[in-house]
Amino acid sequence: MHLLVMLGQRKRTATEPPFTGQITELDGSPANLSVGVTSLSFRVGTPGQTPIISNPATFTDATLGEWEYVLTTPEAAALTVGVVLVHVVILYDSGLVEPVPFDHYFQLEILEML
């Protein structure tokens, strides 16, 4: 059971700043993901459709559950103005898969670039 902290808005076609987050335990303490975790994936999309983005995120400090994801230029261009849903997925060495957050998605508003 983990929680996630993340941004809620981004301008279309922007590749910086990176998306960053921290996964925490339900009590708010940092989740140590340095042991027993195979990968962390960053996913953006709409339920029922193929994800717009579904790629590995980078741990900036796995012992504190901190990660980042930098959009590529094609990914940033693929995001259209409106609201998309975001979550990350932890794949454990045991094969277990944990979506974070586990009970909802974060909404990310894509704004038009001036």
Residue frames relative to the residue before (quaternion, step in Angstrom):
aa qw qx qy qz dx dy dz
M 1.0000 0.0000 0.0000 0.0000 0.00 0.00 0.00
H 0.1056 0.8054 -0.5689 0.1287 3.53 -0.51 1.19
L 0.2662 -0.7176 0.6170 0.1831 3.51 -1.29 0.41
L 0.2441 -0.7688 0.5810 0.1084 3.55 -1.26 0.32
V 0.1894 -0.7452 0.6276 0.1218 3.55 -1.14 0.71
M 0.1461 0.8052 -0.5566 0.1431 3.59 -0.78 0.99
L 0.5936 -0.5717 0.4385 0.3585 3.57 -1.33 0.30
G 0.3566 -0.7700 0.4974 0.1803 3.59 -1.22 0.47
Q 0.7793 0.2237 -0.1500 0.5658 3.64 1.21 -0.15
R 0.0380 0.7743 -0.6308 0.0334 3.53 -1.25 0.57
K 0.4199 -0.6843 0.5310 0.2712 3.58 -1.08 0.71
R 0.5607 -0.6190 0.4448 0.3234 3.54 -1.06 0.86
T 0.8269 0.2023 -0.2413 0.4659 3.55 -1.13 0.91
A 0.5190 0.6266 -0.4337 0.3871 3.65 1.21 -0.01
T 0.2035 -0.7836 0.5770 0.1079 3.57 -0.91 0.94
E 0.7347 0.2800 -0.1888 0.5883 3.58 1.28 -0.20
P 0.5536 -0.1693 -0.8154 -0.0061 1.62 -2.13 1.24
P 0.6230 -0.5327 0.3938 0.4159 3.58 -1.21 0.30
F 0.5024 -0.5563 0.5397 0.3833 3.53 -1.30 0.28
T 0.0193 -0.7937 0.6080 0.0006 3.58 -0.91 0.86
G 0.0477 0.8053 -0.5899 0.0368 3.52 -1.16 0.51
Q 0.2094 -0.7308 0.6276 0.1679 3.48 -1.37 0.15
I 0.2515 -0.7442 0.6026 0.1408 3.52 -0.87 0.99
T 0.0568 -0.8079 0.5864 -0.0125 3.53 -0.82 1.04
E 0.5542 -0.5486 0.4987 0.3783 3.50 -1.34 0.25
L 0.6891 -0.4930 0.3278 0.4179 3.58 -1.22 0.30
D 0.6644 0.4931 -0.3091 0.4689 3.59 1.15 -0.53
G 0.6086 -0.5893 0.3386 0.4094 3.60 1.29 0.06
S 0.5420 0.6090 -0.4171 0.4017 3.59 1.21 -0.16
P 0.5924 -0.5889 0.4039 0.3730 3.61 -1.09 0.66
A 0.3807 -0.7004 0.5561 0.2351 3.57 -1.06 0.79
N 0.3025 -0.7412 0.5719 0.1789 3.58 -0.77 1.04
L 0.0287 -0.8251 0.5632 -0.0342 3.57 -0.38 1.25
S 0.4166 0.7314 -0.4475 0.3019 3.57 1.25 0.41
V 0.7544 0.2828 -0.1672 0.5683 3.59 1.23 -0.34
G 0.8389 0.2376 -0.1672 0.4602 3.55 -0.98 0.87
V 0.6361 0.5041 -0.3307 0.4817 3.59 1.28 0.09
T 0.3357 -0.7475 0.5453 0.1766 3.57 -0.83 1.03
S 0.7945 -0.1724 0.1549 0.5613 3.58 0.85 -0.96
L 0.2331 -0.7136 0.6414 0.1582 3.49 -1.42 0.25
S 0.1220 -0.8101 0.5720 0.0422 3.59 -0.69 1.09
F 0.2913 -0.7232 0.6058 0.1584 3.56 -1.11 0.82
R 0.0095 -0.8269 0.5604 -0.0449 3.58 -0.66 1.11
V 0.0390 -0.7671 0.6399 -0.0252 3.52 -1.04 0.98
G 0.3937 0.7246 -0.5101 0.2443 3.57 -0.93 0.83
T 0.4796 -0.6011 0.5434 0.3368 3.48 -1.34 -0.55
P 0.5287 -0.6440 0.4334 0.3433 3.63 -0.80 0.91
G 0.7820 0.3135 -0.2550 0.4745 3.54 -1.05 0.85
Q 0.7128 0.3580 -0.2439 0.5516 3.57 1.29 -0.07
T 0.6213 -0.5113 0.4226 0.4171 3.56 -1.26 0.34
P 0.5184 -0.6497 0.4414 0.3380 3.63 -0.83 0.88
I 0.4879 -0.6339 0.5165 0.3058 3.56 -1.13 0.71
I 0.7743 0.0571 -0.0021 0.6302 3.56 1.08 -0.87
S 0.1719 0.7475 -0.6298 0.1226 3.57 -0.96 0.89
N 0.3225 0.7491 -0.4949 0.2998 3.54 0.23 1.35
P 0.6371 -0.5378 0.3797 0.4009 3.58 -1.20 0.40
A 0.2988 -0.7030 0.6191 0.1822 3.53 -1.12 0.81
T 0.4139 -0.6904 0.5372 0.2518 3.57 -1.29 0.34
F 0.3634 -0.6945 0.5705 0.2454 3.56 -0.95 0.84
T 0.2315 -0.7512 0.6002 0.1479 3.58 -0.86 0.93
D 0.7554 -0.0944 0.0244 0.6480 3.57 1.26 -0.48
A 0.2445 -0.8217 0.5002 0.1218 3.55 0.06 1.32
T 0.6146 0.5606 -0.3593 0.4229 3.62 1.08 -0.63
L 0.7319 0.3566 -0.2161 0.5390 3.60 1.22 -0.47
G 0.5096 -0.6718 0.4034 0.3552 3.59 1.28 0.13
E 0.4624 0.6982 -0.4327 0.3338 3.60 1.22 0.38
W 0.0053 0.8026 -0.5925 0.0692 3.55 -0.97 0.95
E 0.0959 -0.7688 0.6224 0.1112 3.54 -1.36 0.13
Y 0.1023 -0.7575 0.6399 0.0795 3.51 -1.33 0.40
V 0.1646 -0.7765 0.6041 0.0703 3.56 -0.79 1.08
L 0.4016 -0.7181 0.5205 0.2283 3.56 -0.74 1.09
T 0.3732 -0.6592 0.5949 0.2688 3.54 -1.17 0.63
T 0.6658 -0.4935 0.3645 0.4247 3.59 -1.22 0.30
P 0.6698 0.4771 -0.3287 0.4644 3.68 0.85 -0.77
E 0.6329 0.5224 -0.3399 0.4593 3.62 1.02 -0.71
A 0.6573 0.5102 -0.3099 0.4600 3.58 0.92 -0.91
A 0.6618 0.5007 -0.2982 0.4716 3.58 1.05 -0.77
A 0.6438 0.5422 -0.3180 0.4363 3.60 1.13 -0.61
L 0.6001 0.5450 -0.3664 0.4568 3.60 1.20 -0.36
T 0.1735 -0.7986 0.5710 0.0779 3.55 -0.65 1.10
V 0.6524 -0.5196 0.3785 0.4014 3.55 -1.22 0.52
G 0.5671 0.5510 -0.4548 0.4097 3.53 -0.90 1.01
V 0.5984 -0.5605 0.4360 0.3710 3.54 -1.26 -0.37
V 0.0458 -0.7565 0.6523 0.0129 3.54 -1.02 0.94
L 0.4232 -0.6956 0.5220 0.2541 3.55 -1.26 0.32
V 0.1541 -0.7987 0.5811 0.0272 3.55 -1.08 0.86
H 0.2026 0.7270 -0.6529 0.0648 3.50 -1.26 0.62
V 0.3294 -0.6905 0.5868 0.2653 3.54 -1.31 0.08
V 0.2343 -0.7637 0.5878 0.1278 3.55 -1.22 0.51
I 0.2316 -0.7615 0.5955 0.1093 3.54 -0.80 1.10
L 0.1263 -0.7513 0.6437 0.0721 3.56 -0.95 0.95
Y 0.2369 -0.7932 0.5513 0.1039 3.55 -0.62 1.19
D 0.6606 -0.5127 0.3828 0.3927 3.56 -1.25 0.51
S 0.6494 0.5386 -0.3063 0.4408 3.59 1.11 -0.69
G 0.5660 -0.5916 0.3844 0.4265 3.57 1.29 -0.30
L 0.4962 0.6469 -0.4377 0.3792 3.58 1.25 -0.16
V 0.2028 -0.7613 0.6093 0.0899 3.54 -1.15 0.75
E 0.0292 -0.8112 0.5837 -0.0196 3.58 -0.77 1.05
P 0.2397 -0.7466 0.6005 0.1569 3.60 -0.60 1.10
V 0.1124 -0.7899 0.6019 0.0343 3.56 -1.03 0.83
P 0.4596 -0.2961 -0.8094 0.2142 1.59 -1.24 2.11
F 0.5486 -0.6678 0.4166 0.2820 3.55 -1.18 0.62
D 0.7788 0.3721 -0.1752 0.4736 3.59 1.16 -0.46
H 0.7885 0.0951 -0.0827 0.6020 3.62 1.24 0.09
Y 0.4106 -0.6552 0.5561 0.3049 3.56 -1.34 -0.12
F 0.4257 -0.6208 0.5699 0.3296 3.53 -1.30 0.28
Q 0.3282 -0.7170 0.5737 0.2215 3.55 -1.07 0.71
L 0.1081 -0.7719 0.6255 0.0358 3.52 -0.95 0.96
E 0.2159 -0.7775 0.5807 0.1081 3.55 -0.66 1.13
I 0.2128 -0.7595 0.6053 0.1074 3.55 -0.81 1.08
L 0.1891 -0.8019 0.5633 0.0622 3.56 -0.66 1.18
E 0.5367 -0.6095 0.4687 0.3476 3.57 -1.13 0.57
M 0.3938 -0.6872 0.5598 0.2434 3.57 -1.06 0.80
L 0.4075 -0.7190 0.5065 0.2460 3.60 -0.86 0.91
